[in-house]
Amino acid sequence: MDPEINLPDVLAEVSEQFARYEDALVNNRVEVLDELFWNHPTTLRYGATENLHSYAEIQAFRAARPSKGLMRALQNTRITTYGRDFAVANTEFTREGSAGIGRQSQAWIRTAQGWRIAAAHVSVMQEPAR
Protein backbone atom coordinates (compact mmCIF):
# COMPACT_ATOMS: atom_id res chain seq x y z
CA MET A 1 0.00 0.00 0.00
CA ASP A 2 1.35 3.43 -0.92
CA PRO A 3 1.59 5.99 1.90
CA GLU A 4 -0.71 8.97 1.86
CA ILE A 5 1.25 11.90 0.47
CA ASN A 6 0.98 15.40 1.96
CA LEU A 7 -1.93 14.91 4.34
CA PRO A 8 -2.83 18.56 5.04
CA ASP A 9 -2.53 18.37 8.84
CA VAL A 10 0.79 16.50 8.72
CA LEU A 11 2.20 18.83 6.06
CA ALA A 12 1.24 21.82 8.24
CA GLU A 13 2.98 20.28 11.27
CA VAL A 14 6.23 19.58 9.42
CA SER A 15 6.15 22.96 7.66
CA GLU A 16 5.85 24.67 11.04
CA GLN A 17 8.85 22.76 12.41
CA PHE A 18 10.86 23.47 9.25
CA ALA A 19 10.13 27.20 9.74
CA ARG A 20 11.22 26.94 13.40
CA TYR A 21 14.45 25.29 12.27
CA GLU A 22 15.17 28.01 9.71
CA ASP A 23 14.50 30.79 12.23
CA ALA A 24 16.73 29.09 14.80
CA LEU A 25 19.48 28.55 12.22
CA VAL A 26 19.74 32.15 11.01
CA ASN A 27 19.36 33.55 14.54
CA ASN A 28 21.78 31.02 16.11
CA ARG A 29 19.21 29.67 18.57
CA VAL A 30 21.29 26.63 19.40
CA GLU A 31 18.82 25.26 21.97
CA VAL A 32 16.08 25.07 19.30
CA LEU A 33 18.46 23.47 16.78
CA ASP A 34 19.41 20.90 19.43
CA GLU A 35 15.74 20.27 20.15
CA LEU A 36 14.83 19.71 16.50
CA PHE A 37 17.52 17.10 15.83
CA TRP A 38 16.56 13.62 17.05
CA ASN A 39 18.59 12.83 20.16
CA HIS A 40 19.77 9.43 18.96
CA PRO A 41 23.18 7.91 18.14
CA THR A 42 22.11 7.19 14.53
CA THR A 43 21.22 10.81 13.76
CA LEU A 44 23.60 12.35 11.25
CA ARG A 45 24.32 15.60 9.50
CA TYR A 46 26.61 15.95 6.52
CA GLY A 47 27.49 19.63 6.34
CA ALA A 48 29.27 21.67 3.71
CA THR A 49 32.56 21.21 5.58
CA GLU A 50 31.91 18.48 8.15
CA ASN A 51 30.49 14.98 8.62
CA LEU A 52 28.68 14.53 11.94
CA HIS A 53 27.72 10.96 12.80
CA SER A 54 25.63 11.27 15.97
CA TYR A 55 23.43 13.67 17.88
CA ALA A 56 26.35 14.34 20.25
CA GLU A 57 28.62 15.36 17.35
CA ILE A 58 25.91 17.61 15.90
CA GLN A 59 25.34 19.24 19.29
CA ALA A 60 29.08 19.86 19.80
CA PHE A 61 29.38 21.36 16.31
CA ARG A 62 26.48 23.75 16.92
CA ALA A 63 27.92 24.87 20.26
CA ALA A 64 31.29 25.72 18.67
CA ARG A 65 30.09 27.23 15.38
CA PRO A 66 30.57 30.99 14.84
CA SER A 67 27.32 32.93 14.94
CA LYS A 68 28.14 35.34 12.09
CA GLY A 69 27.13 35.04 8.46
CA LEU A 70 24.14 32.80 9.08
CA MET A 71 21.48 34.81 7.20
CA ARG A 72 20.30 33.26 3.97
CA ALA A 73 17.46 33.40 1.48
CA LEU A 74 15.55 30.21 0.68
CA GLN A 75 14.17 29.22 -2.70
CA ASN A 76 12.54 26.15 -4.20
CA THR A 77 11.61 24.71 -0.80
CA ARG A 78 9.77 21.39 -1.06
CA ILE A 79 8.32 19.54 1.90
CA THR A 80 6.72 16.16 1.28
CA THR A 81 5.10 14.00 3.93
CA TYR A 82 4.63 10.24 3.61
CA GLY A 83 1.89 8.98 5.87
CA ARG A 84 1.74 10.46 9.35
CA ASP A 85 5.27 9.84 10.64
CA PHE A 86 7.85 10.60 7.93
CA ALA A 87 8.70 13.62 5.80
CA VAL A 88 11.50 15.08 3.74
CA ALA A 89 12.33 18.76 3.37
CA ASN A 90 14.56 20.08 0.61
CA THR A 91 15.51 23.65 -0.10
CA GLU A 92 18.05 25.76 -1.94
CA PHE A 93 19.60 28.83 -0.34
CA THR A 94 21.86 31.74 -1.11
CA ARG A 95 23.99 33.86 1.19
CA GLU A 96 25.15 37.39 0.50
CA GLY A 97 28.67 37.37 -0.85
CA SER A 98 28.61 33.67 -1.70
CA ALA A 99 29.11 32.60 -5.30
CA GLY A 100 27.34 29.29 -4.84
CA ILE A 101 23.87 27.88 -4.31
CA GLY A 102 23.40 25.91 -1.11
CA ARG A 103 21.25 22.80 -0.96
CA GLN A 104 19.76 21.33 2.18
CA SER A 105 17.91 18.05 2.65
CA GLN A 106 16.34 16.80 5.87
CA ALA A 107 14.59 13.56 6.82
CA TRP A 108 11.98 14.25 9.53
CA ILE A 109 10.40 11.59 11.73
CA ARG A 110 7.60 11.80 14.27
CA THR A 111 8.89 10.81 17.71
CA ALA A 112 7.29 10.79 21.15
CA GLN A 113 8.75 14.31 21.58
CA GLY A 114 7.39 15.58 18.23
CA TRP A 115 8.90 16.01 14.76
CA ARG A 116 12.67 15.62 14.70
CA ILE A 117 15.39 15.60 12.04
CA ALA A 118 16.96 12.14 11.78
CA ALA A 119 19.30 12.94 8.89
CA ALA A 120 20.42 16.12 7.16
CA HIS A 121 22.71 17.02 4.28
CA VAL A 122 24.04 20.42 3.24
CA SER A 123 26.12 21.10 0.16
CA VAL A 124 27.08 24.06 -1.98
CA MET A 125 27.46 24.07 -5.74
CA GLN A 126 28.83 26.80 -7.92
CA GLU A 127 26.17 28.72 -9.83
CA PRO A 128 25.92 27.50 -13.40
CA ALA A 129 27.25 29.88 -16.04
CA ARG A 130 24.51 31.97 -17.62
N, C-alpha and C positions, 0 to 999 in steps of 0.2 A: 504494500500500500504506500502510495506517495504521501509525504507529509503535506500538511496544509501550509501554503506559502503566504506570508504577509497577512496573517490574521490581524485585523485592525488594532485590537487591544494590545497584542503582543508587540506589533511594530511600534506602537506609541510608547510602550514601556522601554524598549531597547533604544529608540530614538532619544528619549529623555536621558537615559544613562550615557549615550554617546555624547550628547550636548554637555552633560556634566563633566565628562572626561575632557572634552575640548576646552571648556572653561578652566578646569583645573590645570591642564597642561600649559596654556598660555599665561596663566596667572601664578604658576608655580605653587599650586596648592597640593603639596606633596601628600598630605594626609588623605585627600580625596583620591589621588592617583593610587595610593597604597590600598585604599578601600576597594577601588574598582577592579584591581587585579585579583584573581582568585588566589587565596592564600593556600597554595598547594605546591609540593615539590616538583610536579610535572609542568607547572606554568612556565612559559618561556616568552621571551621577547628578543627578536633579532632587530637591533637598531641599525642606524646608518653607519655606526662606527663600533658597535659592540654586540656580542652574543651573550645573552643572559639566560641561564638554563634552570632557574628556579625562582620562586617568589622572593626568597631571601636575596638573591643576586639582583633582582629588579629593584627591590626596596633599597638596597645599598647604593645602587646606581642613582636612583632618584635623590637620595639624601645628599650625595656628593656632587650632583650636576649643577653647573652654574645657572643662575636664574635670569641671565640676560639673553636677549635675542630669541625669545620663545614665541613672539607674536607671529601669526601666519594667517593666510587667507585660504579657505577651503574651496574646492570646486569638484564637481562630478562625484559627490558623496552618494553612495548606494548602500542602503541597509536592507538586508533580506532576512526574514525569519523563516524557520523551518519547523513547523509544529509550534509547541508552546515553550520549548526549553533550549532551543539553539538558534543562533543568529550569526551572520557575518556582517561586518561593516567595512567598507572600503572607501577611501577618499584620496584625492590628490590635494597637494597644498603647495603654496609658494611662500617664500619669505623675502622681505625686502633685502636687496643686495645679493641675493643668491641667484646664480645662473641656471639652477636646475629646478626640476619639478619633483617634489617629494610625493611618495606614495605610501599609504598606510593601510594595513589590513589587520582586522581584529576578529577573532572567534570568541563570541559571547555565549556563556551557558547560564542557565537559571540554577542557582544554588539555594540552599536553605537561607542564606543571607541576602539573596536577591541576585540580580544580573551581575556577572563578573567576567572579565576578560581571561580566557584560558590560554590564548596564544596571540601574539602580535608580531607584525613585521613592518619595518620602516626601511625604505630605500629612497635614493635620490638618483634621478637620471638627468642627463644633460638635455636641455630643450632641443628638440629637432630643429635643424636649419629651416628657415622659411624662405 
